[in-house]
């Protein structure tokens, strides 16, 4: 197969508005790839959601918006919005609540 014959695949994504994140509050939540799912399995269960957001939540330039520790602090102050981001990250990544926990 020649390079020009390859099929390009894109990961699912959603745009959310979370005013608590500052600015216009618009973020892109992009799904993780298969390799990243495997890496997430090795993360302690209590940190999996934080690491998921560190990978999935991007700014308008496509850069990670926050670190896992940053998301931990955000969750303390904005629990409902944190939950909304987690739900979106799991949805676009093809993860359900039980699947991340099982890992």
C-alpha positions in Angstrom: 0.0 0.0 0.0 1.4 3.3 -1.0 1.3 6.2 1.5 -1.2 8.1 -0.7 -3.6 5.1 -0.5 -3.8 5.1 3.3 -7.0 6.1 5.1 -6.7 9.0 7.6 -8.5 8.4 10.8 -9.4 11.2 13.3 -10.4 10.8 16.9 -13.8 11.8 18.0 -14.1 15.2 19.7 -16.6 17.6 21.3 -16.5 21.3 22.0 -17.7 22.4 25.4 -18.2 25.7 27.1 -17.0 25.7 30.7 -17.0 29.4 31.9 -15.1 28.4 35.0 -12.0 27.8 32.9 -11.8 31.5 32.1 -11.7 33.4 28.8 -14.6 32.4 26.6 -14.6 29.0 28.4 -14.6 27.0 25.1 -12.5 23.9 25.1 -12.0 20.9 22.8 -12.4 17.5 24.3 -10.6 15.0 22.0 -10.7 11.2 22.4 -7.6 9.3 23.3 -5.9 6.8 21.0 -5.6 3.0 21.7 -2.0 3.4 23.0 -3.1 6.1 25.4 -5.9 3.8 26.7 -3.3 1.2 27.4 -1.1 3.7 29.2 -4.1 4.8 31.3 -4.5 1.2 32.6 -1.1 1.6 34.3 -2.2 4.8 36.2 -3.5 4.3 39.8 -7.3 4.3 39.7 -7.6 7.4 41.8 -5.6 9.4 39.2 -7.1 8.0 36.0 -9.7 10.7 35.6 -7.2 13.4 36.2 -4.7 11.9 33.6 -7.6 11.5 31.1 -8.4 15.2 31.3 -4.8 16.1 31.0 -4.7 14.3 27.7 -8.2 15.1 26.3 -9.0 18.7 27.2 -7.3 21.1 24.8 -7.3 24.8 24.2 -8.1 26.6 20.9 -4.6 25.9 19.7 -4.9 22.2 20.4 -2.6 22.3 23.4 -3.3 20.5 26.7 -5.2 23.0 28.9 -4.0 21.6 32.2 -1.9 19.0 34.0 -3.4 16.2 36.0 -2.5 18.1 39.2 -4.2 21.2 37.8 -7.3 19.3 37.1 -7.2 18.0 40.6 -7.3 21.5 42.0 -10.0 22.5 39.5 -12.2 19.6 40.7 -12.1 20.8 44.3 -13.4 24.2 43.2 -15.8 23.1 40.4 -16.9 19.6 41.0 -19.9 19.7 38.6 -17.9 21.1 35.7 -15.2 18.5 36.4 -17.8 15.8 36.1 -19.1 17.3 32.9 -15.5 17.2 31.4 -14.9 13.7 32.6 -18.2 12.5 31.0 -17.2 14.1 27.7 -13.7 12.7 27.8 -15.0 9.2 28.4 -17.6 9.6 25.8 -15.2 10.7 23.0 -12.6 8.1 24.1 -15.0 5.2 24.0 -14.7 4.6 27.8 -17.6 4.0 30.1 -17.3 4.7 33.9 -16.7 1.0 34.6 -14.1 0.5 32.0 -11.7 3.1 33.4 -12.2 1.7 36.9 -11.6 -1.9 35.8 -8.2 -1.0 34.5 
